[in-house]
Amino acid sequence: MKILVTGGAGFIGSHLVDSFVEDSHDVVVLDDLSTGHQDNVHPKASLILGDIADENTVRQAMHGVEVVFHQAAHGSVLRSVLSPLTTDRANVHGTLTVLQAAVDAGVRRLVYASSSSVYGGAGPIPTPESTPAQPRSPYAVTKMAAEAYCRVFAELHPLETVALRYF
């Protein structure tokens, strides 16, 4: 199976890539290396250097892909407070670009890396999904917005999506 991992040069993404390569999957990594490192990318994976908000780059990366693991994001709460537009461009516009390219390419499943920050830091751990969202930063708002896009795309298109709220 051909799998695309956005943010595949980062910590979580690179471990996913390693596991998929070890399971004999054809893996493509799309990363701008803004926080990840090229050395993290498995040598048997194909690396495309680029921005998830760039439609042409994302469409190129999506060619022949069956499943997408969308890990790429601007992940700093502090940076989102200082530069909310930059965070929105990556986390919302970038996710929307990935979703549209996935639909256009006939991808069947997308796994989205969300964040526990949507809960606002309150509540028990483990946190039930029924816990109300209370975002307290632009970063958390972008993660909620991207989750909503994933749900809507799954309702409107033949694309299964799931959001994982990492802690």
ABEGO torsion letter per residue (X at the ends): XBBBBBGAABAAAAAAAAAAAAAGBBBBBBBAGAABBAAABBAABBBBBEBAABAAAAAAAABGBABBBBABBBABAAAAAABAAAAAAAAAAAAAAAAAAAAAAGBABBBBBBBAAAAGGBEBOBBBAABBBBBABAAAAAAAAAAAAAAAAAAABBBBBBBBBBX
